[in-house]
């Protein structure tokens, strides 16, 4: 360039880099030699003007004159280069001759090497010592990449070794292109050295790259066509290059791309392979939209907004659905909103063609480029669930990720969840693992059709724990890391908070680095509800066992577990489970007879209490099934990182983790899992109030950091890092109320959850949205006599009401019981919503769903109830249930509180609720005067 050839005065540096040709509407004409001469003359004429001779322009005159001369000299240089370039192109011999460009030097041994040179040439010296005498090594493999350091490395070879070496240098152009070095035999005489060096040079000469001129290639192509006839120029260029070893560059970029395509044709060995030039057409195929494509890929990776990519609500498919972009136009607009200003935005039709084709066998698939790793399909169903705290909880998840990034070198970021229960059939009756009927291979040349949607007595629950590789920026992907999966029996190894955290503890304690900070993100199920005391106790025991300095556990809002990145692992798990049918092996006859009498998981647990060996026999019958699933899971991987499995936590391991709580308060017992039971555990309450912060969607345990504290242990991290640790912030909306403040604005400030939307939620009307179709009564309750508990607020609601006045049959009762064992109910749900979330269409005519369709046509649940609603009055008026529950919060009350003028209230609610609910007066039938006279 101009500045490389001639040194432009520094005074003009500020004018460079201002031109932006890409913003011009039309291309500017290129400078040629004549144009430079004209510009040089104009500048030199300015220097001779009278006003330029004034003293105030002395600072400019000399520099301007020098710049004018530089332009003139550069014009001469370009003319000279053009003449030389034409001579090279028209030459019929290679420009570079090895005899002139190649040279051999011999360097004697240097015994006065300094330590710097010893370290600098250590690796090259070791290789020369290992190699045979006269065996050349390529010095370029040992040179630094930086140009100046490489030059100094080569220049220092003459004094780098304790033995005599020979060096061959071959210059092709302005830089050293080839340089080889070899060790000379110290016992060889001068004649032998000369002969050996000549042999080495001859061998190296054969390896040198040859660069033919355009005239040479043109002459060869013309001579070839005279002999064999006309042929494609691209194929002829390849033949000449391959036979003669020509390494010269293509004439232009178009020829280069064509030559690459021909190389592929030859490598594939397909003479009919068509040289496709369509991708060379001008138009949208250039890099004009590269910025938009890059942000589109980030959008699909869910790195910009964690609410973008979601699995299907049924979670049985291998396809993940885009939860927010509802059309091509909408996707284009959302990605455009993420792009920097002035980014080129493609049209909707061109965006559509960047996807993968729906069917690669169709001819239309040739139009798709596949730049975006996605398909455009119409999803048959979308997530219908919504929650008022959706945005609030999303802000908490973002805060958690940013906190993990801030302390990346000291933290674990863990994503946890359970996959939907995989049903296990009875011996001889396999059931599809992912609830999709298909053929399953069981052995060579054998197959059978598995059942689908059948209710089974036993099942296996895969628990997934993902150790996230924390990125360096919030814009990068969190969907990467090590995945562990554990398989548990749903009857005797049910999911609970202590089991989950024991399994996590077993994995963390075996990690190579014992970090002081732990961040956990889970769904909002009852075994992960961070505002439940039993969940908090398990987290505190994990905190104590690992001696953590900080633990933050955040959960998703109800119905939005798809926000958890580990939910996307379920799609990968289905790859391994889609092709298998599950059934347990047969137990001894006496135990099989016991199982046949059981209609639910609770019945099996009760039988196991009566017959101690039943549990062992039952788990052994599931062992081959679990082993099969584990082998399949180990074949799966996430971004080339293979899955691993872990064993379910045993009762003994859970007890050991629980015992860590005794370090806080030795009066705690394993039955202490309610707020009422810990009211007199003063040491524990002291620790809880000192170190813990409980919110609706997160739970934080943090040491105080004081060395003389008698409540918590000293911190493990260094003092400088600990000074940066603050309480986890609650989201606070911005002034316009449209979004929440950033993590940087809130971290280090005291916040409360006063802005949580569900705190302000109004109670729903019991008349407007009731989907039962009738008004429930006590008799309707008695027709079922079953309770269902909300997994969100832990309240019990009557699973009322029967549309028919007749009671359920025993078969319908069993079917309902099995269904309730497998679902997670939340206030305001209906059986239609729950069934749909399980992939069961109770409105279809599918034979496997007919029985549920009939059942749920008469069995209803009151969907007008919310988590803020009191206990249903029918719970008390039906007189079916003996437990005395608080009318306001659902907690157990003293028995004497169940009678009197008001409904029962616990001690806390009795003090806080002013307007208590009165019981309705019972009608007393008194004989009228007419009856008395009769």
Number of C-alpha atoms within 10 A of each C-alpha: 6 13 10 7 11 13 11 17 14 8 11 12 9 8 8 7 7 7 9 7 10 8 8 9 7 8 9 8 6 6 9 11 15 13 12 20 18 12 14 21 15 12 17 17 12 15 20 12 10 8 11 14 12 10 9 10 12 11 10 13 19 12 16 19 17 15 20 22 16 21 23 18 18 21 21 16 14 14 15 11 12 12 10 12 12 11 14 17 17 14 15 16 14 14 16 15 13 15 9 9 13 17 14 16 13 17 17 16 16 13 11 10 13 10 8 9 15 13 10 15 17 14 11 18 18 10 12 20 12 8 14 13 15 19 13 22 18 14 18 16 9 15 18 13 10 8 11 9 12 14 14 12 19 15 11 13 17 17 18 27 24 13 18 18 24 21 21 21 17 22 17 17 10 6 10 14 13 17 20 19 22 25 23 21 15 12 8 11 9 9 9 12 18 12 11 16 21 13 13 19 20 11 12 16 14 9 10 14 14 18 19 24 20 19 16 16 19 15 11 15 18 13 12 15 14 10 8 8 9 12 11 9 14 17 18 19 19 17 14 15 17 11 8 12 15 18 13 14 13 14 9 8 11 12 15 14 15 18 19 13 19 22 15 13 17 13 9 10 10 10 9 7 13 10 16 10 11 8 10 13 10 8 9 10 13 11 9 14 14 15 14 21 20 14 19 24 17 19 21 18 19 21 20 19 16 19 19 17 22 24 25 23 22 15 23 24 19 17 16 16 22 23 16 14 16 12 14 15 14 13 18 19 14 15 21 18 11 15 17 11 8 6 13 14 19 16 11 15 10 13 21 20 19 19 19 19 21 14 10 11 9 9 8 11 16 11 12 18 17 15 16 19 13 18 17 16 11 9 11 5 10 13 15 9 12 11 14 15 17 18 18 24 24 21 21 22 21 16 23 23 21 20 20 22 18 16 15 18 13 16 21 23 24 22 24 25 26 21 19 19 19 23 26 25 24 18 14 11 14 21 28 27 28 25 21 18 17 18 16 19 14 12 7 6 6 9 12 12 15 21 21 18 17 14 18 18 22 22 25 25 21 26 22 23 26 24 20 19 16 25 17 13 13 17 14 14 18 19 22 18 18 18 23 20 26 22 24 22 22 20 21 16 17 15 19 15 21 26 22 25 23 25 20 19 20 15 14 17 12 9 10 7 12 15 20 19 24 22 19 19 25 25 26 21 22 20 20 28 27 29 19 21 16 23 21 24 21 26 26 25 24 23 23 21 18 17 19 23 24 24 23 23 24 26 29 26 24 19 19 21 20 20 25 22 25 27 23 20 23 22 19 18 24 19 17 19 21 19 17 21 30 30 25 23 16 16 18 11 9 9 17 16 11 14 19 11 11 16 17 22 20 15 14 23 16 11 18 18 11 10 12 10 11 22 18 11 15 24 18 16 18 22 14 15 18 21 12 13 22 20 13 16 23 15 12 19 16 14 10 9 12 15 20 18 19 17 11 21 20 12 12 9 17 18 14 13 22 23 19 19 23 15 14 21 17 13 15 20 14 11 8 16 17 13 12 10 12 17 11 12 15 12 16 21 16 14 18 18 10 15 17 20 16 17 14 17 22 23 23 21 25 22 20 17 18 12 10 9 11 9 17 20 17 17 19 14 15 8 10 8 10 15 9 11 17 13 17 25 20 27 25 22 15 11 9 7 9 9 14 20 16 16 21 12 10 18 18 14 13 11 15 12 15 12 15 20 14 16 13 10 11 10 12 15 11 13 9 8 14 17 13 20 9 11 11 17 15 17 18 23 23 19 19 20 17 16 15 17 17 19 20 20 18 18 22 20 22 22 19 27 25 26 19 12 12 12 17 17 11 9 10 15 16 15 17 19 16 18 15 15 13 15 16 15 19 23 24 17 18 20 19 16 16 15 19 16 19 17 15 20 18 22 15 11 10 12 9 17 18 14 13 21 20 13 18 19 16 15 21 22 23 24 18 20 22 21 18 17 18 17 20 15 16 19 24 21 15 16 11 14 14 10 14 22 25 24 26 21 20 20 21 15 17 15 12 9 16 19 11 10 12 14 20 28 25 20 13 10 16 15 9 10 11 8 7 16 16 11 15 10 7 6 6 6 6 7 8 8 8 7 8 7 6 5
